[in-house]
Amino acid sequence: MSDIFSVIDFSAPSHEVAPQLIGAQFFVNGVGGIIVEVEAYDQSEPASHTFSGPSVRNASMFGPPGRAYVYRSYGIHWCLNFVCSSEGHGAGILIRAIQPTKGLEIMRARRGVEAERLLCSGPGRVGQALEILHAFNGRSLAKKPFTLLPAIAPVDVIQGSRVGISKAMDLQWRFGLAGSPFLSKPFR
């Protein structure tokens, strides 16, 4: 199987990289599955954490592409982004949903739910199920604890508006796997 970093150029704009991640396999310490939903963010648009420039919180998003940006959502869960675009630009891709394929019992214990569909259907759930830690912030996606592999087969990608934002809602920068029951929310 080829290396995803030879297939996807993470230094490209986030909204170009994002659809290429649909169908990719992502694991943290061997637990994870198939990426089925993502959202792209860029410093040029006001919904991004980087819109106002670098800060202590978002510094990783300005770092080299192909790294993790981890932040706390609503003071509850750690959420994971993949940093994209050129270094210093401030762009990333939020991992919104994963179809669990490996380590399901571990995810069930971490999440406290049995239903496979509810294990990783939302960015907070992904963070909890994969045990995303703030300590992962800034780490290379090419190194442990991460394993990121290309899709096994071609996939049908759908596109729509991002979820849970009040700015730049016109951008169609949410991407998902067509027909997946593991999406966080249906596409319109």
Helices and strands as residue ranges (DSSP letters): H 4-7, H 14-21, E 25-28, E 31-42, G 59-62, E 68-73, E 77-84, E 91-102, H 104-111, G 116-118, H 123-129, G 134-136, E 146-149, E 157-160, E 174-177
